[in-house]
Structure formats: structure tokens, C-alpha cells
């Protein structure tokens, strides 16, 4: 299941893999959240969710900038 990241617990490149977790920007309203939410996903699961979540560093950084 995805975990929504709050701005106050961010640090560094959010789309970089950390162990088995990757951050991603939610693209559409779905079970993961609302558009522009940033969620943590299992790194192996993320590619199968490419239609719902963008895990590129620029996308994650952009979504975080909207919440600031």
C-alpha cells in the first residue's frame, strides 16, 4: 500500500530508490491518492503503476513544490 509523504518529513531526492521504496507523484484520482500527492511505493511495484504514478525525480520535486 502507498504511504502519503508529508512535506515536513522530506529530504533529498524523493524519486531515488531507498532500499525497496521509491517516491512517486500521483497523476490521477485513484486508490493511491489525489493528483499531485507524493506517495512511497514498493520499488518493484512502481513500474506496473506507471499510468497512475510518475516516479521521476522532476515529477516528485514538482508535486512537493505545490504543497509548500
Secondary structure, 3 states (H helix, E strand, C coil): CCEECCHHHCCCCCCCCECCEEEEEECCCECCECCCCEEEEEHHHHHHHCCCEECCHHHHHHHHHHHC
